[in-house]
Amino acid sequence: MTDRRDILLLLTDQERYDVSAPDGPAVDTPAMDRLAREGVRFEDAYTPIGICSSARASLLTGLYPHNHGMLNNCHEPDAIRPNLPEDHVTFGELLADAGYANSYAGKWHVGRDQRPEDFGFETLAREDTTEADGGFAAHQRAHGVDPDGIELEDEIYAEYAGEDLLVSATTPVPKEATLTYYLAEVTVDRLESAASGDEPFFHRTDFPGPHHPYVVPEPYASMYDPDEIPRWGNYAETFDGKPYVHEQHLAYRGVEGFDWETWARAISHYFGFVTFIDEQIGRVLDAMDRLGLDEDTVVVHSADHGDFTGSHRQFNKGPLMYEEVYHIPLVVRWPDAADAGRTVEEFVGLHDLMPTFCALAGVDSPSSVDGRSLVPLLTGDAPDDWRERLVAEYHGEEFGLYSQRMVRAGDYKLVYNAFDTDELYDLAEDPHELRNLVDHPDYREVYRELRSELGEWMDRTDDPIGPWTRRVLDKSADSQ
């Protein structure tokens, strides 16, 4: 085993943890299952924030969002920061400086004016279809598809901001002419060039799905019968005892009138989207086998965050820190170093991947990073001081600024809402997070302990709302 491993990162957008989990819904994911069987599956992996730009910036920097500064999506008119500050060190730059050939394909969404090239990567394929002389648009035309002449079928729309927002649909284009297939094709091409090269490589493919709109080709669009999809356990959400923003967000997203039959149709497309992506991951893994890269390359599959897809009757994501959005898949296959088929139960975060990639490349990560290398967990040598609490955050998006923090400890979960009632869930007794126990007398001590843990984390990580929150938490604790 060398000190410099080749690395392949396959990232998805808004992939729920449960769709590939052993006890999740009946979604066909043989490639993801293969990775878990041949690698290490992290049972409690979480995103540090449930929004695209912020989570992806944390992945690059190893920092919590409040430390890298990209608190909401960079493309929005009210973006707090349209670009990642240049003084933050990213793993792409560190690996490039160490001699790695870094490449990138697919969704970016970290900076409004920044591209992967600004962070040590060569861009092989973009997610847009605007390239007239090449790229995905040319790929579609080569398959007889006019990118501007596609008419969708079986559409579902939400009433969002006074307009119709596409939630899901079937596309008539062949699967070979879709962006999902194209990105896998580019990835295989990159692996073929890497197999004949001498320098170590890091390649990252960011599939833009299964993010909405859930637009998929056949046979995936009709692969899952909506009539056979069981209701989510928390579809019966009443919002009783929950912050007001939960019910308000339902109306804001324009899905207040969706019944289960409508959601089941959309979910069937989401499941089909996941299976379609999984098939492309399988193509990539098969190519690695064929090229002899399977034994020398660390393969990582994860997502930036999850998706409600009707859970709690909600759509997309927002100021609700439920498991469907924050609990993410994370599987790492590291031949000859990580025992195949093992499950890790320690709390880990997406921001831990930055120092992990540095460790795999034999590069020191900055001492300022908030994440920790997963290498000891992968090799079965978990440190005694590994975190027993996991904290995530949220700052708002187009819905408006809204400060939240989440603490997971054992089976308990606290959501601190700066402007409304807090939330406390016992996931062992209430895995669907329907009952807010914040005022339950039997959980008073749990509530106090988690609020104290949150205050200490805020102090330790320089959370900007920490000093103000500390006073609120202390005052609240004294009153109980």
C-alpha positions in Angstrom: 0.0 0.0 0.0 1.5 3.3 -1.1 1.1 6.7 0.6 -0.6 8.2 -2.4 -3.9 6.5 -3.4 -5.8 7.2 -6.6 -9.3 8.5 -5.6 -12.6 8.5 -7.3 -15.5 10.5 -5.8 -19.0 9.9 -7.0 -21.3 12.6 -5.5 -25.0 12.8 -6.0 -27.4 15.7 -5.3 -30.3 15.3 -2.9 -29.9 11.6 -2.5 -31.7 10.4 0.7 -29.8 8.0 3.0 -32.6 5.5 3.1 -32.9 4.8 -0.6 -29.7 2.6 -0.6 -29.8 1.6 3.1 -30.3 -2.1 3.9 -33.6 -1.4 5.7 -34.8 1.4 3.3 -37.5 1.4 0.7 -37.4 -1.2 -2.1 -35.2 0.8 -4.5 -33.0 -1.2 -6.8 -29.4 -0.1 -6.2 -27.0 -3.0 -7.0 -24.0 -0.8 -7.7 -24.3 1.1 -4.4 -24.9 -2.3 -2.7 -21.8 -3.6 -4.3 -19.7 -0.7 -2.9 -21.1 -1.3 0.5 -20.4 -5.0 0.2 -16.8 -4.4 -0.9 -16.2 -1.4 1.2 -17.2 0.4 4.4 -20.7 1.9 4.9 -21.1 4.8 7.4 -24.4 4.4 9.1 -24.5 7.8 10.7 -23.1 10.2 8.1 -24.6 13.7 8.0 -24.2 16.8 5.9 -23.2 19.9 7.9 -25.9 21.9 6.1 -28.9 21.0 4.0 -28.3 23.3 1.0 -26.2 22.7 -2.1 -23.6 25.5 -2.3 -22.9 25.5 1.4 -22.5 21.7 1.7 -20.3 21.6 -1.4 -18.1 24.4 0.0 -17.8 22.4 3.3 -16.7 19.3 1.2 -14.0 21.4 -0.5 -12.7 23.1 2.6 -13.4 20.8 5.5 -15.0 23.7 7.3 -18.4 24.3 8.8 -20.5 26.7 6.8 -20.2 29.5 9.3 -16.4 29.3 9.0 -16.2 29.2 5.2 -18.9 31.9 4.8 -21.1 30.4 2.0 -24.3 30.3 4.1 -26.8 29.9 1.2 -26.9 29.1 -2.5 -24.5 31.2 -4.5 -26.8 31.6 -7.5 -29.5 33.4 -5.5 -29.8 37.2 -5.7 -29.6 37.4 -1.9 -26.5 35.1 -1.7 -24.5 36.1 1.4 -21.4 35.2 -0.5 -21.5 34.6 -4.2 -18.1 33.0 -4.2 -15.9 31.0 -1.8 -13.3 33.3 -0.2 -9.9 32.8 -1.8 -8.1 32.5 1.5 -9.7 29.1 2.3 -7.5 26.2 1.3 -9.3 23.3 -0.5 -8.3 19.7 -1.0 -8.2 20.1 -4.7 -5.5 22.7 -4.5 -3.5 20.7 -2.0 -3.7 17.5 -4.1 -2.8 19.4 -7.2 0.3 21.0 -5.5 1.3 17.4 -4.5 1.3 16.2 -8.1 -2.2 14.8 -8.4 -4.0 15.0 -11.8 -7.4 16.3 -10.6 -10.4 16.2 -12.9 -14.1 17.1 -12.5 -17.3 16.3 -14.3 -20.9 17.5 -13.6 -22.5 19.8 -11.2 -20.4 22.5 -9.5 -22.6 25.1 -7.7 -19.9 26.3 -5.3 -19.2 29.8 -6.7 -21.2 32.1 -9.0 -18.0 33.2 -10.7 -15.7 30.3 -9.8 -15.2 27.0 -11.6 -13.3 23.8 -10.6 -10.2 25.2 -12.4 -10.0 27.8 -9.6 -9.5 24.9 -7.1 -7.1 22.6 -8.8 -9.3 20.6 -11.1 -9.6 20.2 -14.9 -13.2 20.4 -16.0 -14.1 17.5 -18.3 -17.8 18.1 -18.5 -20.2 20.7 -17.2 -23.8 20.2 -16.2 -25.2 22.9 -18.6 -26.3 22.4 -22.2 -25.1 25.7 -23.5 -21.9 24.6 -25.2 -22.6 25.0 -28.9 -19.4 23.3 -30.1 -19.1 20.4 -27.8 -20.0 19.0 -24.4 -23.4 17.6 -23.4 -25.4 19.5 -26.0 -23.3 18.1 -28.8 -23.6 14.6 -27.2 -27.4 14.9 -27.3 -27.4 16.0 -30.9 -25.2 13.1 -31.8 -28.0 10.9 -30.4 -30.6 12.6 -32.5 -31.9 14.8 -29.7 -32.5 18.6 -30.0 -31.8 20.0 -26.5 -34.4 22.8 -27.2 -37.1 20.5 -28.5 -37.8 18.0 -25.7 -41.4 17.7 -24.7 -41.9 16.1 -21.3 -44.6 13.7 -20.3 -46.5 12.9 -17.1 -45.5 16.2 -15.5 -46.2 17.2 -11.9 -46.0 20.9 -11.0 -46.0 22.8 -7.7 -47.3 26.3 -7.5 -44.2 28.2 -6.5 -43.8 31.9 -6.3 -46.8 32.4 -8.6 -45.5 30.1 -11.2 -45.6 26.4 -12.1 -42.5 24.6 -10.8 -41.7 21.2 -12.3 -41.5 18.5 -9.7 -41.2 15.3 -11.8 -41.8 14.1 -15.4 -40.8 11.5 -17.9 -38.5 12.5 -20.7 -38.9 10.8 -24.1 -35.1 11.0 -24.9 -33.2 7.7 -24.8 -31.1 7.1 -21.7 -27.9 7.4 -23.7 -28.8 11.0 -24.5 -29.3 12.1 -20.8 -26.9 14.1 -18.7 -26.7 11.2 -16.2 -25.5 8.8 -18.8 -23.2 11.3 -20.4 -21.4 12.0 -17.1 -20.8 8.3 -16.6 -19.4 8.2 -20.1 -17.0 11.0 -19.4 -16.0 9.3 -16.2 -15.1 6.1 -17.9 -13.1 8.0 -20.5 -11.2 9.7 -17.7 -10.5 6.4 -16.0 -9.1 5.0 -19.3 -6.6 7.9 -19.6 -5.7 7.5 -15.9 -5.0 3.8 -16.4 -2.3 4.7 -18.9 -0.8 7.5 -16.9 2.0 7.6 -14.3 0.8 10.4 -12.0 -1.8 9.8 -9.2 -5.3 11.0 -10.0 -8.3 12.3 -8.2 -11.5 12.4 -10.2 -14.8 13.7 -9.1 -18.1 13.2 -10.9 -21.1 15.1 -9.5 -24.4 13.7 -10.8 -27.0 16.5 -10.7 -29.7 14.0 -9.7 -31.8 12.8 -8.1 -32.4 16.5 -7.4 -35.8 17.7 -8.6 -37.2 17.9 -11.1 -37.2 14.1 -11.1 -37.1 13.8 -14.9 -36.1 10.3 -16.0 -36.3 8.3 -19.2 -37.8 4.9 -19.7 -37.5 2.3 -18.4 -36.8 4.0 -15.1 -39.8 6.3 -15.3 -42.2 3.4 -15.0 -40.0 1.0 -13.0 -41.8 1.7 -9.7 -45.5 1.5 -9.6 -46.9 4.4 -7.6 -49.7 2.2 -6.3 -47.2 -0.1 -4.7 -45.2 2.6 -2.9 -46.0 2.6 0.8 -46.6 6.0 2.5 -43.8 7.5 4.4 -44.2 6.9 8.1 -44.2 10.7 8.7 -46.6 11.5 5.8 -49.2 11.8 8.6 -47.4 15.0 9.9 -49.8 17.4 11.6 -47.2 20.0 12.7 -48.6 19.9 16.2 -46.1 21.3 18.6 -43.7 22.1 15.8 -42.2 25.5 14.8 -44.6 27.6 12.8 -42.2 27.7 9.9 -42.8 24.0 9.1 -46.4 24.5 8.1 -45.6 27.8 6.5 -42.9 26.1 4.4 -45.4 23.6 3.1 -47.4 26.4 1.5 -44.3 28.3 0.4 -43.1 25.3 -1.7 -46.5 25.0 -3.4 -47.2 21.4 -2.4 -49.9 22.1 0.2 -52.5 20.6 -2.1 -50.6 17.4 -3.0 -52.3 14.2 -1.9 -50.5 10.9 -1.5 -51.4 9.8 -5.0 -49.6 12.8 -6.4 -46.6 12.3 -4.2 -46.5 8.6 -5.0 -46.2 9.5 -8.7 -43.3 11.9 -8.0 -41.6 9.4 -5.7 -41.8 6.7 -8.3 -39.8 9.0 -10.6 -37.3 9.8 -7.7 -36.8 6.1 -7.1 -36.3 5.6 -10.9 -33.8 8.4 -10.9 -31.8 6.8 -8.1 -31.8 3.4 -9.9 -30.7 5.2 -13.2 -27.8 6.8 -11.4 -26.9 3.5 -9.7 -26.7 1.9 -13.1 -24.2 4.5 -14.2 -22.2 4.0 -11.1 -22.2 0.3 -12.0 -20.8 1.2 -15.5 -18.0 3.1 -13.8 -17.2 0.2 -11.4 -17.2 -2.2 -14.3 -14.8 0.0 -16.2 -12.5 0.1 -13.2 -12.4 -3.7 -13.2 -11.7 -3.8 -16.9 -8.9 -1.3 -16.6 -7.3 -2.9 -13.5 -8.0 0.2 -11.4 -10.2 -1.5 -8.9 -7.4 -2.7 -6.5 -5.6 0.6 -6.3 -8.3 3.2 -6.3 -10.3 4.5 -3.3 -13.9 4.9 -4.4 -16.2 7.2 -2.4 -19.9 7.6 -2.9 -21.9 10.2 -1.0 -24.4 13.1 -1.5 -24.4 16.8 -0.6 -27.7 16.4 1.3 -31.0 14.6 1.1 -34.6 15.4 -0.1 -38.0 15.4 1.5 -39.9 13.8 -1.5 -43.1 14.0 0.5 -41.8 13.1 3.9 -43.6 15.3 6.4 -45.6 16.3 3.3 -42.7 18.6 2.4 -40.9 19.2 -0.9 -37.2 19.8 -1.6 -35.5 21.1 1.6 -35.6 24.2 3.8 -35.7 25.3 7.5 -36.5 21.8 8.7 -33.7 19.7 10.0 -35.3 16.3 9.5 -33.3 13.1 8.8 -34.5 12.9 5.2 -32.4 16.0 4.4 -29.5 15.8 6.8 -28.8 12.0 7.0 -26.7 11.2 3.9 -25.2 8.0 2.3 -21.5 7.5 2.6 -19.7 4.4 1.4 -15.9 4.1 0.9 -14.2 1.2 -0.9 -10.5 1.0 0.0 -9.1 -2.4 -1.1 -6.4 -3.9 1.1 -6.9 -1.3 3.9 -10.6 -1.3 4.9 -12.3 -4.5 5.6 -15.0 -5.3 3.1 -18.6 -5.2 4.3 -18.0 -3.4 7.6 -20.4 -0.8 9.0 -19.1 2.2 11.0 -21.5 3.6 13.6 -19.6 6.7 14.7 -21.0 10.1 13.7 -19.2 11.5 10.6 -19.8 14.5 8.4 -19.5 15.4 4.7 -16.8 17.9 5.8 -14.7 15.0 7.0 -14.0 14.0 3.4 -11.6 17.0 2.9 -9.0 15.8 5.5 -9.7 12.2 4.4 -8.7 12.9 0.8 -5.6 14.7 2.1 -4.6 11.8 4.3 -5.1 9.3 1.4 -2.9 11.5 -0.8 -0.2 11.8 1.9 -0.8 15.5 2.2 -1.2 17.4 5.5 -4.6 19.2 5.8 -4.6 22.6 7.5 -4.9 22.6 11.3 -7.9 25.0 10.9 -10.2 22.5 9.3 -13.3 21.4 11.3 -13.4 17.9 9.8 -11.4 14.9 10.8 -9.8 12.3 8.6 -11.9 9.1 8.3 -8.9 6.9 7.7 -8.7 5.6 11.3 -12.4 4.6 11.1 -11.8 3.0 7.7 -8.9 0.9 9.0 -10.8 -0.2 12.1 -8.8 1.9 14.5 -11.3 4.4 15.8 -9.7 7.1 18.0 -10.9 7.2 21.6 -11.7 10.9 21.3 -13.9 10.5 18.2 -16.9 12.8 18.4 -19.9 11.5 20.3 -22.1 14.4 19.2 -22.7 15.7 15.7 -23.8 19.2 14.9 -25.3 20.7 11.7 -26.5 24.1 10.8 -28.8 26.1 8.6 -28.9 29.8 7.8 -31.7 30.2 5.3 -32.1 30.3 1.5 -34.6 32.0 -0.8 -37.2 31.4 1.9 -35.3 34.0 4.0 -32.6 33.9 6.7 -33.4 31.5 9.5 -30.8 30.3 12.0 -31.0 26.7 13.1 -28.6 24.3 14.7 -28.9 20.5 15.1 -27.3 18.2 17.6 -27.4 14.4 17.3 -26.3 12.4 20.4 -27.1 8.7 20.5 -30.8 8.3 19.7 -31.6 11.9 20.7 -31.8 14.9 18.4 -32.1 18.5 19.3 -33.0 21.3 16.8 -32.3 24.7 18.1 -34.6 27.3 16.4 -33.3 30.8 17.2 -36.7 32.4 16.5 -39.2 29.7 17.6 -39.7 26.7 19.8 -36.9 24.1 19.8 -37.4 20.5 18.7 -36.4 17.4 20.6 -36.8 13.9 19.1 -36.2 10.4 20.5 -35.3 8.6 17.3 -35.5 5.2 19.0 -39.1 5.7 20.0 -40.1 8.0 17.2 -37.9 7.4 14.1 -40.3 9.4 11.9 -39.8 12.6 14.1 -43.5 13.3 14.5 -43.5 14.1 18.3 -41.7 17.1 19.6 -40.6 16.2 23.1 -39.1 19.6 24.0 -41.7 20.2 26.7 -42.0 16.6 27.9 -41.0 16.4 31.6 -39.3 13.0 31.2 -36.9 14.5 28.6 -36.0 17.7 30.5 -32.5 16.6 31.4 -31.8 15.4 27.9 -32.9 18.8 26.6 -30.6 20.6 29.1 -27.6 18.4 28.2 -27.9 18.8 24.5 -28.4 22.6 24.8 -25.2 22.7 26.9 -23.4 20.6 24.3 -24.5 23.0 21.6 -23.3 26.0 23.5 -19.9 24.4 23.9 -19.7 23.5 20.2 -20.6 27.1 19.3 -17.7 28.4 21.5 -15.3 25.8 20.1 -16.1 26.5 16.4 -16.5 30.3 16.6 -20.2 30.1 15.6 -21.1 33.8 15.1 -24.4 33.5 16.9 -22.7 31.7 19.7 -22.3 34.5 22.2 -26.0 35.6 21.8 -27.2 32.0 21.9 -25.1 31.2 24.9 -27.0 33.8 26.9 -30.3 32.5 25.7 -29.4 28.9 26.5 -28.1 29.7 29.9 -31.1 31.8 30.8 -33.4 29.0 29.6 -31.5 26.4 31.6 -31.7 28.5 34.8 -35.5 28.8 34.4 -36.0 25.0 34.3 
